[in-house]
């Protein structure tokens, strides 16, 4: 089984343009993420998929693997184009703005497919428990609910599940945007048009559910640092310097 990692990376970002080329320590954010993924030792190959010549050159000049793509609505669509002609079985999507992702949650995702002998699972992803009311109600945090086997039932920016009885103990989980795909499922995803629920929520993995594919959710306690705004970059710098 050949397992690769692909880091989708676009230069423009609505809240923090050019964030992947900001300096973190002595390297750019995207170079830091790329090198950290390589250093996990989990992957046969690691690629950056981008529509930016600036990012392509940044990775290439460091001896890394970069693939130029067209412009895409979602990271999964970008990765699908990048891997179409790459021989592999499993593709792990690592976010370019998550420079401190650890080995353990990535290893957990890969194990899902190694143990799925009947190939029932199309996609695996991560979830983390939410405990603060503000975090639960924040629409920027995508929530997920699962069945008893851990398969995703639905993702939403709204609060799910809705607790009708206030004394009822309810667990809430945030979807962590790290995915592992079977290559064939990823290519199928990219060929399918968006449907109403994905359009409404702006959550790409809903497309899998709408077309009847299985998503296994793995609980993790990993709390990453997603760099969405300049303040996140400062927090990442503090962590790198050992101040947090």
C-alpha positions in Angstrom: 0.0 0.0 0.0 1.6 3.3 -1.1 0.7 6.2 1.1 1.4 9.8 0.2 0.7 13.2 1.7 -0.4 16.2 -0.3 -0.5 19.8 1.1 -3.0 22.0 -0.8 -1.6 25.5 -0.8 -2.9 28.7 -2.4 -1.3 32.0 -2.1 -4.4 34.1 -1.7 -6.5 33.8 1.4 -9.4 36.1 2.3 -8.5 36.7 5.9 -4.7 36.6 5.6 -3.3 36.9 2.0 0.1 35.4 1.5 0.0 33.7 4.9 1.8 30.5 3.7 4.9 32.7 2.7 5.1 34.4 6.1 8.2 33.6 8.1 8.0 31.2 11.0 11.3 30.7 12.7 13.9 30.7 9.9 11.5 29.3 7.2 8.2 30.1 5.6 5.0 28.6 7.0 4.5 26.3 3.9 8.2 25.1 4.1 7.8 24.4 7.8 4.6 22.4 7.2 6.2 20.5 4.4 9.4 19.6 6.3 7.4 18.6 9.4 5.2 16.2 7.3 8.3 14.7 5.7 9.9 14.2 9.1 7.0 12.1 10.4 8.4 9.2 8.3 4.8 8.0 7.6 4.7 8.7 3.9 6.3 7.3 0.8 6.2 10.8 -0.8 5.0 14.3 0.2 3.8 16.9 -2.3 2.6 20.5 -2.2 -0.2 21.1 -4.7 -0.6 24.8 -5.6 -1.7 27.3 -8.2 0.9 29.8 -7.0 4.3 30.1 -8.8 5.7 31.7 -5.6 4.8 28.7 -3.5 5.9 26.2 -6.2 9.3 27.9 -6.4 9.6 28.0 -2.5 9.2 24.3 -2.2 11.1 23.3 -5.4 14.2 25.4 -4.4 14.3 23.5 -1.1 14.4 20.2 -2.9 10.7 19.4 -2.2 8.0 18.0 -4.5 5.6 20.6 -5.8 2.8 20.2 -8.3 1.1 23.1 -10.2 -2.7 22.9 -10.4 -5.5 25.0 -11.7 -7.7 27.0 -9.5 -10.2 25.0 -7.4 -13.2 25.6 -5.0 -11.9 23.1 -2.4 -8.6 21.6 -1.3 -9.9 18.1 -2.1 -10.5 19.1 -5.7 -7.0 20.6 -5.9 -5.5 17.4 -4.5 -7.5 15.2 -6.9 -5.9 17.1 -9.9 -2.4 16.8 -8.3 -2.6 13.0 -7.7 -4.4 12.0 -10.9 -1.1 10.7 -12.5 0.7 9.8 -9.2 0.7 6.1 -8.4 -0.6 5.7 -4.8 -3.4 4.0 -2.8 -4.0 6.4 0.1 -3.7 10.2 0.0 -3.5 12.2 3.2 -4.5 15.9 3.0 -2.5 18.0 5.4 -3.4 21.7 5.6 -0.6 24.1 4.6 -1.5 26.5 7.5 -1.2 23.8 10.2 2.6 23.7 10.7 2.6 21.7 14.0 0.6 18.7 13.1 1.8 15.7 15.1 2.7 12.2 14.0 0.1 10.3 16.1 -3.1 11.6 14.5 -1.7 11.1 11.1 -0.8 7.5 12.0 -4.3 7.0 13.4 -5.8 8.0 10.0 -3.5 5.7 8.1 -4.3 2.7 10.4 -8.0 3.0 9.4 -7.2 1.9 5.9 -4.7 -0.7 6.9 -7.4 -2.4 8.9 -10.2 -1.9 6.4 -9.7 -5.2 4.5 -13.1 -5.0 2.7 -12.4 -1.4 1.6 -15.7 0.0 3.0 -14.2 3.3 4.1 -13.7 6.0 1.5 -12.4 8.7 3.7 -11.1 9.1 7.3 -10.8 12.3 9.3 -10.3 13.7 12.8 -12.6 15.2 15.4 -11.9 16.8 18.8 -14.2 17.3 21.7 -15.5 20.8 22.3 -16.4 21.9 25.9 -16.7 25.7 25.8 -20.1 27.1 24.9 -18.5 29.8 22.7 -16.6 27.3 20.7 -19.6 25.0 20.3 -21.7 27.9 19.0 -18.9 29.4 16.7 -20.0 28.8 13.1 -16.3 28.8 12.1 -16.0 25.5 14.0 -17.5 22.7 11.9 -19.3 20.2 14.1 -19.7 16.5 13.3 -22.0 13.8 14.6 -21.4 10.1 14.1 -23.1 6.7 14.4 -22.1 4.0 16.9 -19.4 2.7 14.6 -17.8 6.2 14.3 -19.0 6.9 10.8 -20.0 10.5 10.1 -23.8 11.2 9.9 -23.5 14.9 9.2 -21.3 18.0 9.5 -22.6 21.5 10.2 -21.6 25.0 11.2 -24.7 25.0 13.4 -24.8 23.4 16.8 -25.4 19.7 16.4 -26.8 17.8 18.1 -29.4 20.2 19.4 -30.0 19.5 23.1 -33.7 19.7 23.7 -33.4 18.8 27.4 -31.0 21.1 29.1 -30.0 18.5 31.8 -29.1 16.0 29.1 -25.3 15.3 28.9 -24.3 15.8 25.3 -20.9 15.6 23.7 -19.9 18.0 20.9 -17.1 17.4 18.4 -15.3 19.8 16.1 -14.1 18.5 12.7 -10.4 18.8 12.3 -9.7 19.4 8.6 -7.1 16.6 8.1 -8.3 13.9 5.7 -7.1 10.5 4.4 -8.7 9.3 1.2 -8.6 6.2 -1.0 -7.3 7.6 -4.2 -10.2 6.2 -6.2 -12.7 7.9 -3.8 -10.9 11.2 -4.1 -11.0 11.1 -7.9 -14.7 10.1 -7.7 -15.3 13.1 -5.4 -13.7 15.5 -7.8 -15.9 14.3 -10.7 -19.2 14.8 -8.7 -21.0 18.1 -8.8 -21.8 20.0 -5.6 -25.2 19.3 -4.2 -27.4 21.7 -2.1 -26.2 20.7 1.4 -22.5 21.3 0.6 -23.4 24.6 -1.1 -25.4 25.7 1.9 -22.9 24.8 4.6 -19.7 25.4 2.5 -18.3 22.1 3.9 -16.7 19.9 1.2 -16.9 16.6 3.0 -20.7 16.8 3.0 -20.4 15.9 -0.7 -19.2 12.5 0.3 -22.2 11.9 2.5 -24.6 13.2 -0.1 -23.3 10.6 -2.6 -23.4 7.8 0.0 -19.7 7.4 0.8 -18.5 6.4 4.2 -16.4 8.7 6.4 -14.7 7.3 9.5 -14.1 9.9 12.2 -11.2 9.3 14.6 -11.2 11.2 17.9 -8.0 13.0 18.8 -6.8 15.3 21.5 -4.4 17.1 19.2 -4.9 20.9 19.2 -3.1 22.4 16.3 -2.5 26.0 15.4 -4.3 26.9 12.2 -2.9 30.2 10.8 -6.0 32.0 9.6 -5.2 35.6 10.7 -2.0 37.5 11.7 -2.6 36.9 15.4 -2.4 33.1 14.8 1.0 33.6 13.2 2.2 35.4 16.3 0.9 32.5 18.5 2.7 30.0 16.3 5.9 32.0 16.7 5.5 31.9 20.4 5.1 28.1 20.4 8.1 27.7 18.1 10.2 29.8 20.6 8.9 27.8 23.5 7.0 30.6 25.1 3.6 28.9 25.1 
